[in-house]
Amino acid sequence: MKISISETNGALVVAFEGDVDLEQSPKARKELLAAVSKNAKVIVDLSSVAYIDSSGVASLVEAFQTARKNGGTFSLAAVSEAALRVLQLARLDKIFSIFATVEEAAA
């Protein structure tokens, strides 16, 4: 899994590429929690995620809850088909703010 961090319209964008699985989720969790502690608006770009398992989803949920507790916003953007299926199965597509593009999420 590759992680890249950038900024768009004042939002911190965390982009994952590859698999967010049990082996990689601690790294994802660390980056997500660091992002929500640094910035009030965090967008997670999931466009290049080939696979995400429950540990990866748990990392997203923990970062979402931390952001909300700190008064920030946390959204998902450009969610890949594979990741969206997992989020829909867990009914988390109803909880997360999901946008078609990073630009839309940052607006």
Jmol script that loads the backbone (N, CA, C; Angstrom):
load data "model"
ATOM      1  N   MET A   1       0.840  -1.173   0.000  1.00  0.00           N
ATOM      2  CA  MET A   1       0.000   0.000   0.000  1.00  0.00           C
ATOM      3  C   MET A   1       0.892   1.244   0.000  1.00  0.00           C
ATOM      4  N   LYS A   2       0.510   2.184  -0.815  1.00  0.00           N
ATOM      5  CA  LYS A   2       1.210   3.459  -0.893  1.00  0.00           C
ATOM      6  C   LYS A   2       0.276   4.545  -0.356  1.00  0.00           C
ATOM      7  N   ILE A   3       0.847   5.481   0.412  1.00  0.00           N
ATOM      8  CA  ILE A   3       0.073   6.588   0.966  1.00  0.00           C
ATOM      9  C   ILE A   3       0.708   7.890   0.507  1.00  0.00           C
ATOM     10  N   SER A   4      -0.128   8.791  -0.005  1.00  0.00           N
ATOM     11  CA  SER A   4       0.381  10.117  -0.333  1.00  0.00           C
ATOM     12  C   SER A   4      -0.518  11.152   0.320  1.00  0.00           C
ATOM     13  N   ILE A   5       0.108  12.259   0.734  1.00  0.00           N
ATOM     14  CA  ILE A   5      -0.617  13.316   1.422  1.00  0.00           C
ATOM     15  C   ILE A   5      -0.403  14.623   0.665  1.00  0.00           C
ATOM     16  N   SER A   6      -1.505  15.327   0.432  1.00  0.00           N
ATOM     17  CA  SER A   6      -1.432  16.613  -0.264  1.00  0.00           C
ATOM     18  C   SER A   6      -2.468  17.545   0.351  1.00  0.00           C
ATOM     19  N   GLU A   7      -2.527  18.752  -0.183  1.00  0.00           N
ATOM     20  CA  GLU A   7      -3.499  19.713   0.311  1.00  0.00           C
ATOM     21  C   GLU A   7      -4.288  20.276  -0.867  1.00  0.00           C
ATOM     22  N   THR A   8      -5.596  20.388  -0.699  1.00  0.00           N
ATOM     23  CA  THR A   8      -6.480  20.958  -1.712  1.00  0.00           C
ATOM     24  C   THR A   8      -7.487  21.871  -1.029  1.00  0.00           C
ATOM     25  N   ASN A   9      -7.517  23.131  -1.411  1.00  0.00           N
ATOM     26  CA  ASN A   9      -8.459  24.111  -0.844  1.00  0.00           C
ATOM     27  C   ASN A   9      -8.501  24.086   0.684  1.00  0.00           C
ATOM     28  N   GLY A  10      -7.344  23.960   1.320  1.00  0.00           N
ATOM     29  CA  GLY A  10      -7.282  23.965   2.776  1.00  0.00           C
ATOM     30  C   GLY A  10      -7.590  22.638   3.438  1.00  0.00           C
ATOM     31  N   ALA A  11      -7.920  21.641   2.643  1.00  0.00           N
ATOM     32  CA  ALA A  11      -8.193  20.303   3.192  1.00  0.00           C
ATOM     33  C   ALA A  11      -6.959  19.420   3.025  1.00  0.00           C
ATOM     34  N   LEU A  12      -6.725  18.570   3.987  1.00  0.00           N
ATOM     35  CA  LEU A  12      -5.646  17.599   3.899  1.00  0.00           C
ATOM     36  C   LEU A  12      -6.196  16.367   3.187  1.00  0.00           C
ATOM     37  N   VAL A  13      -5.537  15.965   2.107  1.00  0.00           N
ATOM     38  CA  VAL A  13      -5.995  14.814   1.327  1.00  0.00           C
ATOM     39  C   VAL A  13      -5.036  13.650   1.565  1.00  0.00           C
ATOM     40  N   VAL A  14      -5.586  12.541   2.068  1.00  0.00           N
ATOM     41  CA  VAL A  14      -4.813  11.329   2.288  1.00  0.00           C
ATOM     42  C   VAL A  14      -5.267  10.324   1.237  1.00  0.00           C
ATOM     43  N   ALA A  15      -4.344   9.947   0.351  1.00  0.00           N
ATOM     44  CA  ALA A  15      -4.690   9.029  -0.739  1.00  0.00           C
ATOM     45  C   ALA A  15      -4.022   7.682  -0.509  1.00  0.00           C
ATOM     46  N   PHE A  16      -4.824   6.631  -0.592  1.00  0.00           N
ATOM     47  CA  PHE A  16      -4.314   5.262  -0.465  1.00  0.00           C
ATOM     48  C   PHE A  16      -4.285   4.613  -1.837  1.00  0.00           C
ATOM     49  N   GLU A  17      -3.263   3.800  -2.053  1.00  0.00           N
ATOM     50  CA  GLU A  17      -3.146   3.063  -3.310  1.00  0.00           C
ATOM     51  C   GLU A  17      -2.777   1.621  -2.984  1.00  0.00           C
ATOM     52  N   GLY A  18      -3.543   0.678  -3.536  1.00  0.00           N
ATOM     53  CA  GLY A  18      -3.271  -0.741  -3.284  1.00  0.00           C
ATOM     54  C   GLY A  18      -4.271  -1.339  -2.315  1.00  0.00           C
ATOM     55  N   ASP A  19      -3.783  -2.267  -1.496  1.00  0.00           N
ATOM     56  CA  ASP A  19      -4.640  -2.979  -0.545  1.00  0.00           C
ATOM     57  C   ASP A  19      -4.527  -2.380   0.850  1.00  0.00           C
ATOM     58  N   VAL A  20      -5.685  -2.118   1.464  1.00  0.00           N
ATOM     59  CA  VAL A  20      -5.722  -1.667   2.854  1.00  0.00           C
ATOM     60  C   VAL A  20      -6.244  -2.862   3.648  1.00  0.00           C
ATOM     61  N   ASP A  21      -5.309  -3.721   4.041  1.00  0.00           N
ATOM     62  CA  ASP A  21      -5.667  -4.976   4.698  1.00  0.00           C
ATOM     63  C   ASP A  21      -5.038  -5.055   6.087  1.00  0.00           C
ATOM     64  N   LEU A  22      -5.147  -6.218   6.706  1.00  0.00           N
ATOM     65  CA  LEU A  22      -4.662  -6.404   8.070  1.00  0.00           C
ATOM     66  C   LEU A  22      -3.189  -6.040   8.203  1.00  0.00           C
ATOM     67  N   GLU A  23      -2.398  -6.352   7.210  1.00  0.00           N
ATOM     68  CA  GLU A  23      -0.968  -6.039   7.249  1.00  0.00           C
ATOM     69  C   GLU A  23      -0.704  -4.537   7.144  1.00  0.00           C
ATOM     70  N   GLN A  24      -1.496  -3.843   6.327  1.00  0.00           N
ATOM     71  CA  GLN A  24      -1.270  -2.429   6.050  1.00  0.00           C
ATOM     72  C   GLN A  24      -2.097  -1.464   6.903  1.00  0.00           C
ATOM     73  N   SER A  25      -3.141  -1.959   7.540  1.00  0.00           N
ATOM     74  CA  SER A  25      -4.047  -1.048   8.260  1.00  0.00           C
ATOM     75  C   SER A  25      -3.387  -0.293   9.422  1.00  0.00           C
ATOM     76  N   PRO A  26      -2.397  -0.851  10.134  1.00  0.00           N
ATOM     77  CA  PRO A  26      -1.762  -0.034  11.180  1.00  0.00           C
ATOM     78  C   PRO A  26      -1.099   1.229  10.604  1.00  0.00           C
ATOM     79  N   LYS A  27      -0.497   1.095   9.441  1.00  0.00           N
ATOM     80  CA  LYS A  27       0.121   2.235   8.754  1.00  0.00           C
ATOM     81  C   LYS A  27      -0.964   3.237   8.325  1.00  0.00           C
ATOM     82  N   ALA A  28      -2.066   2.725   7.788  1.00  0.00           N
ATOM     83  CA  ALA A  28      -3.183   3.582   7.377  1.00  0.00           C
ATOM     84  C   ALA A  28      -3.758   4.307   8.587  1.00  0.00           C
ATOM     85  N   ARG A  29      -3.961   3.584   9.671  1.00  0.00           N
ATOM     86  CA  ARG A  29      -4.515   4.159  10.904  1.00  0.00           C
ATOM     87  C   ARG A  29      -3.636   5.291  11.409  1.00  0.00           C
ATOM     88  N   LYS A  30      -2.328   5.054  11.456  1.00  0.00           N
ATOM     89  CA  LYS A  30      -1.375   6.054  11.932  1.00  0.00           C
ATOM     90  C   LYS A  30      -1.458   7.334  11.094  1.00  0.00           C
ATOM     91  N   GLU A  31      -1.474   7.190   9.777  1.00  0.00           N
ATOM     92  CA  GLU A  31      -1.544   8.354   8.889  1.00  0.00           C
ATOM     93  C   GLU A  31      -2.875   9.094   9.024  1.00  0.00           C
ATOM     94  N   LEU A  32      -3.966   8.348   9.125  1.00  0.00           N
ATOM     95  CA  LEU A  32      -5.285   8.968   9.251  1.00  0.00           C
ATOM     96  C   LEU A  32      -5.421   9.739  10.563  1.00  0.00           C
ATOM     97  N   LEU A  33      -4.978   9.144  11.661  1.00  0.00           N
ATOM     98  CA  LEU A  33      -5.080   9.819  12.959  1.00  0.00           C
ATOM     99  C   LEU A  33      -4.170  11.042  13.014  1.00  0.00           C
ATOM    100  N   ALA A  34      -3.008  10.958  12.382  1.00  0.00           N
ATOM    101  CA  ALA A  34      -2.119  12.127  12.305  1.00  0.00           C
ATOM    102  C   ALA A  34      -2.795  13.234  11.500  1.00  0.00           C
ATOM    103  N   ALA A  35      -3.449  12.862  10.416  1.00  0.00           N
ATOM    104  CA  ALA A  35      -4.121  13.850   9.557  1.00  0.00           C
ATOM    105  C   ALA A  35      -5.245  14.551  10.300  1.00  0.00           C
ATOM    106  N   VAL A  36      -6.087  13.802  11.002  1.00  0.00           N
ATOM    107  CA  VAL A  36      -7.216  14.447  11.695  1.00  0.00           C
ATOM    108  C   VAL A  36      -6.750  15.264  12.892  1.00  0.00           C
ATOM    109  N   SER A  37      -5.567  14.980  13.417  1.00  0.00           N
ATOM    110  CA  SER A  37      -5.053  15.791  14.521  1.00  0.00           C
ATOM    111  C   SER A  37      -4.428  17.093  14.015  1.00  0.00           C
ATOM    112  N   LYS A  38      -4.012  17.120  12.733  1.00  0.00           N
ATOM    113  CA  LYS A  38      -3.354  18.294  12.143  1.00  0.00           C
ATOM    114  C   LYS A  38      -4.310  19.253  11.455  1.00  0.00           C
ATOM    115  N   ASN A  39      -5.389  18.724  10.906  1.00  0.00           N
ATOM    116  CA  ASN A  39      -6.227  19.541  10.046  1.00  0.00           C
ATOM    117  C   ASN A  39      -7.702  19.334  10.372  1.00  0.00           C
ATOM    118  N   ALA A  40      -8.474  20.399  10.303  1.00  0.00           N
ATOM    119  CA  ALA A  40      -9.902  20.320  10.611  1.00  0.00           C
ATOM    120  C   ALA A  40     -10.701  19.654   9.488  1.00  0.00           C
ATOM    121  N   LYS A  41     -10.139  19.640   8.271  1.00  0.00           N
ATOM    122  CA  LYS A  41     -10.861  19.046   7.150  1.00  0.00           C
ATOM    123  C   LYS A  41      -9.954  18.000   6.482  1.00  0.00           C
ATOM    124  N   VAL A  42     -10.382  16.744   6.567  1.00  0.00           N
ATOM    125  CA  VAL A  42      -9.600  15.647   5.994  1.00  0.00           C
ATOM    126  C   VAL A  42     -10.442  14.910   4.958  1.00  0.00           C
ATOM    127  N   ILE A  43      -9.829  14.667   3.807  1.00  0.00           N
ATOM    128  CA  ILE A  43     -10.469  13.925   2.728  1.00  0.00           C
ATOM    129  C   ILE A  43      -9.609  12.698   2.445  1.00  0.00           C
ATOM    130  N   VAL A  44     -10.248  11.539   2.385  1.00  0.00           N
ATOM    131  CA  VAL A  44      -9.523  10.311   2.068  1.00  0.00           C
ATOM    132  C   VAL A  44      -9.870   9.903   0.643  1.00  0.00           C
ATOM    133  N   ASP A  45      -8.852   9.880  -0.202  1.00  0.00           N
ATOM    134  CA  ASP A  45      -8.996   9.500  -1.610  1.00  0.00           C
ATOM    135  C   ASP A  45      -8.809   7.990  -1.716  1.00  0.00           C
ATOM    136  N   LEU A  46      -9.897   7.296  -2.057  1.00  0.00           N
ATOM    137  CA  LEU A  46      -9.857   5.831  -2.158  1.00  0.00           C
ATOM    138  C   LEU A  46      -9.942   5.356  -3.610  1.00  0.00           C
ATOM    139  N   SER A  47      -9.630   6.230  -4.555  1.00  0.00           N
ATOM    140  CA  SER A  47      -9.764   5.887  -5.974  1.00  0.00           C
ATOM    141  C   SER A  47      -8.848   4.754  -6.417  1.00  0.00           C
ATOM    142  N   SER A  48      -7.703   4.594  -5.752  1.00  0.00           N
ATOM    143  CA  SER A  48      -6.735   3.568  -6.167  1.00  0.00           C
ATOM    144  C   SER A  48      -6.667   2.387  -5.203  1.00  0.00           C
ATOM    145  N   VAL A  49      -7.710   2.228  -4.396  1.00  0.00           N
ATOM    146  CA  VAL A  49      -7.754   1.092  -3.468  1.00  0.00           C
ATOM    147  C   VAL A  49      -8.334  -0.116  -4.189  1.00  0.00           C
ATOM    148  N   ALA A  50      -7.524  -1.166  -4.268  1.00  0.00           N
ATOM    149  CA  ALA A  50      -7.955  -2.398  -4.934  1.00  0.00           C
ATOM    150  C   ALA A  50      -8.753  -3.293  -3.983  1.00  0.00           C
ATOM    151  N   TYR A  51      -8.428  -3.209  -2.689  1.00  0.00           N
ATOM    152  CA  TYR A  51      -9.050  -4.092  -1.698  1.00  0.00           C
ATOM    153  C   TYR A  51      -8.978  -3.405  -0.337  1.00  0.00           C
ATOM    154  N   ILE A  52     -10.052  -3.493   0.426  1.00  0.00           N
ATOM    155  CA  ILE A  52     -10.050  -3.019   1.811  1.00  0.00           C
ATOM    156  C   ILE A  52     -10.796  -4.038   2.654  1.00  0.00           C
ATOM    157  N   ASP A  53     -10.209  -4.411   3.789  1.00  0.00           N
ATOM    158  CA  ASP A  53     -10.872  -5.381   4.659  1.00  0.00           C
ATOM    159  C   ASP A  53     -11.383  -4.677   5.913  1.00  0.00           C
ATOM    160  N   SER A  54     -11.880  -5.456   6.857  1.00  0.00           N
ATOM    161  CA  SER A  54     -12.500  -4.870   8.051  1.00  0.00           C
ATOM    162  C   SER A  54     -11.509  -4.055   8.875  1.00  0.00           C
ATOM    163  N   SER A  55     -10.239  -4.427   8.874  1.00  0.00           N
ATOM    164  CA  SER A  55      -9.260  -3.648   9.637  1.00  0.00           C
ATOM    165  C   SER A  55      -9.035  -2.283   8.991  1.00  0.00           C
ATOM    166  N   GLY A  56      -9.065  -2.236   7.677  1.00  0.00           N
ATOM    167  CA  GLY A  56      -8.953  -0.960   6.969  1.00  0.00           C
ATOM    168  C   GLY A  56     -10.168  -0.088   7.216  1.00  0.00           C
ATOM    169  N   VAL A  57     -11.343  -0.705   7.191  1.00  0.00           N
ATOM    170  CA  VAL A  57     -12.589   0.018   7.467  1.00  0.00           C
ATOM    171  C   VAL A  57     -12.576   0.540   8.900  1.00  0.00           C
ATOM    172  N   ALA A  58     -12.079  -0.265   9.829  1.00  0.00           N
ATOM    173  CA  ALA A  58     -11.998   0.165  11.232  1.00  0.00           C
ATOM    174  C   ALA A  58     -11.106   1.396  11.377  1.00  0.00           C
ATOM    175  N   SER A  59     -10.032   1.464  10.608  1.00  0.00           N
ATOM    176  CA  SER A  59      -9.149   2.634  10.635  1.00  0.00           C
ATOM    177  C   SER A  59      -9.879   3.876  10.152  1.00  0.00           C
ATOM    178  N   LEU A  60     -10.684   3.719   9.103  1.00  0.00           N
ATOM    179  CA  LEU A  60     -11.489   4.845   8.600  1.00  0.00           C
ATOM    180  C   LEU A  60     -12.492   5.303   9.651  1.00  0.00           C
ATOM    181  N   VAL A  61     -13.162   4.355  10.283  1.00  0.00           N
ATOM    182  CA  VAL A  61     -14.181   4.686  11.292  1.00  0.00           C
ATOM    183  C   VAL A  61     -13.542   5.404  12.484  1.00  0.00           C
ATOM    184  N   GLU A  62     -12.389   4.911  12.934  1.00  0.00           N
ATOM    185  CA  GLU A  62     -11.722   5.548  14.077  1.00  0.00           C
ATOM    186  C   GLU A  62     -11.311   6.983  13.743  1.00  0.00           C
ATOM    187  N   ALA A  63     -10.777   7.198  12.555  1.00  0.00           N
ATOM    188  CA  ALA A  63     -10.380   8.548  12.143  1.00  0.00           C
ATOM    189  C   ALA A  63     -11.611   9.450  12.018  1.00  0.00           C
ATOM    190  N   PHE A  64     -12.697   8.915  11.476  1.00  0.00           N
ATOM    191  CA  PHE A  64     -13.959   9.660  11.349  1.00  0.00           C
ATOM    192  C   PHE A  64     -14.446  10.104  12.730  1.00  0.00           C
ATOM    193  N   GLN A  65     -14.449   9.181  13.682  1.00  0.00           N
ATOM    194  CA  GLN A  65     -14.922   9.499  15.034  1.00  0.00           C
ATOM    195  C   GLN A  65     -14.014  10.518  15.720  1.00  0.00           C
ATOM    196  N   THR A  66     -12.714  10.382  15.524  1.00  0.00           N
ATOM    197  CA  THR A  66     -11.759  11.320  16.115  1.00  0.00           C
ATOM    198  C   THR A  66     -11.947  12.712  15.528  1.00  0.00           C
ATOM    199  N   ALA A  67     -12.124  12.791  14.213  1.00  0.00           N
ATOM    200  CA  ALA A  67     -12.340  14.086  13.557  1.00  0.00           C
ATOM    201  C   ALA A  67     -13.601  14.757  14.096  1.00  0.00           C
ATOM    202  N   ARG A  68     -14.669  14.000  14.202  1.00  0.00           N
ATOM    203  CA  ARG A  68     -15.935  14.566  14.702  1.00  0.00           C
ATOM    204  C   ARG A  68     -15.800  15.026  16.147  1.00  0.00           C
ATOM    205  N   LYS A  69     -15.105  14.238  16.949  1.00  0.00           N
ATOM    206  CA  LYS A  69     -14.902  14.590  18.358  1.00  0.00           C
ATOM    207  C   LYS A  69     -14.109  15.901  18.477  1.00  0.00           C
ATOM    208  N   ASN A  70     -13.191  16.120  17.536  1.00  0.00           N
ATOM    209  CA  ASN A  70     -12.364  17.324  17.546  1.00  0.00           C
ATOM    210  C   ASN A  70     -13.007  18.484  16.791  1.00  0.00           C
ATOM    211  N   GLY A  71     -14.235  18.295  16.300  1.00  0.00           N
ATOM    212  CA  GLY A  71     -14.938  19.355  15.595  1.00  0.00           C
ATOM    213  C   GLY A  71     -14.541  19.505  14.135  1.00  0.00           C
ATOM    214  N   GLY A  72     -13.861  18.505  13.588  1.00  0.00           N
ATOM    215  CA  GLY A  72     -13.440  18.557  12.193  1.00  0.00           C
ATOM    216  C   GLY A  72     -14.380  17.802  11.280  1.00  0.00           C
ATOM    217  N   THR A  73     -14.034  17.796  10.000  1.00  0.00           N
ATOM    218  CA  THR A  73     -14.810  17.022   9.030  1.00  0.00           C
ATOM    219  C   THR A  73     -13.914  15.954   8.423  1.00  0.00           C
ATOM    220  N   PHE A  74     -14.532  14.851   8.053  1.00  0.00           N
ATOM    221  CA  PHE A  74     -13.819  13.700   7.507  1.00  0.00           C
ATOM    222  C   PHE A  74     -14.699  13.130   6.404  1.00  0.00           C
ATOM    223  N   SER A  75     -14.180  13.097   5.200  1.00  0.00           N
ATOM    224  CA  SER A  75     -14.986  12.577   4.093  1.00  0.00           C
ATOM    225  C   SER A  75     -14.147  11.669   3.202  1.00  0.00           C
ATOM    226  N   LEU A  76     -14.856  10.888   2.411  1.00  0.00           N
ATOM    227  CA  LEU A  76     -14.228   9.977   1.453  1.00  0.00           C
ATOM    228  C   LEU A  76     -14.501  10.503   0.059  1.00  0.00           C
ATOM    229  N   ALA A  77     -13.530  10.317  -0.836  1.00  0.00           N
ATOM    230  CA  ALA A  77     -13.685  10.807  -2.198  1.00  0.00           C
ATOM    231  C   ALA A  77     -13.222   9.774  -3.208  1.00  0.00           C
ATOM    232  N   ALA A  78     -13.866   9.790  -4.362  1.00  0.00           N
ATOM    233  CA  ALA A  78     -13.487   8.936  -5.494  1.00  0.00           C
ATOM    234  C   ALA A  78     -13.315   7.481  -5.062  1.00  0.00           C
ATOM    235  N   VAL A  79     -14.272   6.979  -4.310  1.00  0.00           N
ATOM    236  CA  VAL A  79     -14.182   5.629  -3.742  1.00  0.00           C
ATOM    237  C   VAL A  79     -14.238   4.577  -4.853  1.00  0.00           C
ATOM    238  N   SER A  80     -13.250   3.687  -4.868  1.00  0.00           N
ATOM    239  CA  SER A  80     -13.201   2.627  -5.881  1.00  0.00           C
ATOM    240  C   SER A  80     -14.383   1.673  -5.711  1.00  0.00           C
ATOM    241  N   GLU A  81     -14.701   0.958  -6.768  1.00  0.00           N
ATOM    242  CA  GLU A  81     -15.810  -0.022  -6.723  1.00  0.00           C
ATOM    243  C   GLU A  81     -15.613  -1.025  -5.590  1.00  0.00           C
ATOM    244  N   ALA A  82     -14.383  -1.540  -5.466  1.00  0.00           N
ATOM    245  CA  ALA A  82     -14.091  -2.562  -4.452  1.00  0.00           C
ATOM    246  C   ALA A  82     -14.311  -2.009  -3.042  1.00  0.00           C
ATOM    247  N   ALA A  83     -13.815  -0.815  -2.793  1.00  0.00           N
ATOM    248  CA  ALA A  83     -13.973  -0.215  -1.468  1.00  0.00           C
ATOM    249  C   ALA A  83     -15.434   0.141  -1.199  1.00  0.00           C
ATOM    250  N   LEU A  84     -16.126   0.645  -2.210  1.00  0.00           N
ATOM    251  CA  LEU A  84     -17.521   1.018  -2.038  1.00  0.00           C
ATOM    252  C   LEU A  84     -18.381  -0.191  -1.689  1.00  0.00           C
ATOM    253  N   ARG A  85     -18.117  -1.331  -2.308  1.00  0.00           N
ATOM    254  CA  ARG A  85     -18.879  -2.554  -2.000  1.00  0.00           C
ATOM    255  C   ARG A  85     -18.754  -2.911  -0.524  1.00  0.00           C
ATOM    256  N   VAL A  86     -17.532  -2.821   0.006  1.00  0.00           N
ATOM    257  CA  VAL A  86     -17.308  -3.146   1.415  1.00  0.00           C
ATOM    258  C   VAL A  86     -18.035  -2.145   2.310  1.00  0.00           C
ATOM    259  N   LEU A  87     -17.943  -0.876   1.979  1.00  0.00           N
ATOM    260  CA  LEU A  87     -18.631   0.153   2.772  1.00  0.00           C
ATOM    261  C   LEU A  87     -20.145  -0.034   2.726  1.00  0.00           C
ATOM    262  N   GLN A  88     -20.669  -0.416   1.561  1.00  0.00           N
ATOM    263  CA  GLN A  88     -22.108  -0.650   1.436  1.00  0.00           C
ATOM    264  C   GLN A  88     -22.541  -1.869   2.240  1.00  0.00           C
ATOM    265  N   LEU A  89     -21.743  -2.929   2.222  1.00  0.00           N
ATOM    266  CA  LEU A  89     -22.071  -4.133   3.000  1.00  0.00           C
ATOM    267  C   LEU A  89     -22.158  -3.819   4.489  1.00  0.00           C
ATOM    268  N   ALA A  90     -21.273  -2.942   4.949  1.00  0.00           N
ATOM    269  CA  ALA A  90     -21.258  -2.559   6.364  1.00  0.00           C
ATOM    270  C   ALA A  90     -22.213  -1.400   6.641  1.00  0.00           C
ATOM    271  N   ARG A  91     -22.903  -0.940   5.594  1.00  0.00           N
ATOM    272  CA  ARG A  91     -23.826   0.192   5.669  1.00  0.00           C
ATOM    273  C   ARG A  91     -23.133   1.493   6.088  1.00  0.00           C
ATOM    274  N   LEU A  92     -21.840   1.553   5.884  1.00  0.00           N
ATOM    275  CA  LEU A  92     -21.087   2.755   6.240  1.00  0.00           C
ATOM    276  C   LEU A  92     -21.192   3.831   5.167  1.00  0.00           C
ATOM    277  N   ASP A  93     -21.716   3.462   4.002  1.00  0.00           N
ATOM    278  CA  ASP A  93     -21.948   4.470   2.956  1.00  0.00           C
ATOM    279  C   ASP A  93     -23.026   5.465   3.410  1.00  0.00           C
ATOM    280  N   LYS A  94     -23.788   5.090   4.437  1.00  0.00           N
ATOM    281  CA  LYS A  94     -24.810   5.981   4.993  1.00  0.00           C
ATOM    282  C   LYS A  94     -24.227   6.880   6.095  1.00  0.00           C
ATOM    283  N   ILE A  95     -23.061   6.521   6.611  1.00  0.00           N
ATOM    284  CA  ILE A  95     -22.427   7.251   7.710  1.00  0.00           C
ATOM    285  C   ILE A  95     -21.405   8.261   7.189  1.00  0.00           C
ATOM    286  N   PHE A  96     -20.522   7.796   6.308  1.00  0.00           N
ATOM    287  CA  PHE A  96     -19.491   8.670   5.755  1.00  0.00           C
ATOM    288  C   PHE A  96     -20.077   9.623   4.717  1.00  0.00           C
ATOM    289  N   SER A  97     -19.500  10.815   4.641  1.00  0.00           N
ATOM    290  CA  SER A  97     -19.793  11.716   3.520  1.00  0.00           C
ATOM    291  C   SER A  97     -18.915  11.239   2.374  1.00  0.00           C
ATOM    292  N   ILE A  98     -19.551  10.839   1.272  1.00  0.00           N
ATOM    293  CA  ILE A  98     -18.812  10.299   0.129  1.00  0.00           C
ATOM    294  C   ILE A  98     -19.046  11.200  -1.081  1.00  0.00           C
ATOM    295  N   PHE A  99     -17.935  11.624  -1.686  1.00  0.00           N
ATOM    296  CA  PHE A  99     -17.984  12.517  -2.844  1.00  0.00           C
ATOM    297  C   PHE A  99     -17.378  11.845  -4.066  1.00  0.00           C
ATOM    298  N   ALA A 100     -17.822  12.252  -5.235  1.00  0.00           N
ATOM    299  CA  ALA A 100     -17.347  11.669  -6.488  1.00  0.00           C
ATOM    300  C   ALA A 100     -15.882  11.991  -6.758  1.00  0.00           C
ATOM    301  N   THR A 101     -15.445  13.185  -6.348  1.00  0.00           N
ATOM    302  CA  THR A 101     -14.057  13.605  -6.582  1.00  0.00           C
ATOM    303  C   THR A 101     -13.496  14.298  -5.348  1.00  0.00           C
ATOM    304  N   VAL A 102     -12.173  14.383  -5.298  1.00  0.00           N
ATOM    305  CA  VAL A 102     -11.516  15.106  -4.216  1.00  0.00           C
ATOM    306  C   VAL A 102     -11.887  16.588  -4.275  1.00  0.00           C
ATOM    307  N   GLU A 103     -11.938  17.126  -5.478  1.00  0.00           N
ATOM    308  CA  GLU A 103     -12.283  18.542  -5.654  1.00  0.00           C
ATOM    309  C   GLU A 103     -13.669  18.845  -5.108  1.00  0.00           C
ATOM    310  N   GLU A 104     -14.613  17.949  -5.368  1.00  0.00           N
ATOM    311  CA  GLU A 104     -15.988  18.122  -4.873  1.00  0.00           C
ATOM    312  C   GLU A 104     -16.008  18.089  -3.346  1.00  0.00           C
ATOM    313  N   ALA A 105     -15.233  17.181  -2.762  1.00  0.00           N
ATOM    314  CA  ALA A 105     -15.174  17.071  -1.303  1.00  0.00           C
ATOM    315  C   ALA A 105     -14.533  18.307  -0.670  1.00  0.00           C
ATOM    316  N   ALA A 106     -13.578  18.892  -1.371  1.00  0.00           N
ATOM    317  CA  ALA A 106     -12.855  20.056  -0.838  1.00  0.00           C
ATOM    318  C   ALA A 106     -13.633  21.353  -0.984  1.00  0.00           C
ATOM    319  N   ALA A 107     -14.620  21.368  -1.868  1.00  0.00           N
ATOM    320  CA  ALA A 107     -15.381  22.614  -2.134  1.00  0.00           C
ATOM    321  C   ALA A 107     -16.220  23.051  -0.946  1.00  0.00           C
TER     322      ALA A 107
END
end "model"
wireframe off; spacefill off
backbone 0.3
color backbone group
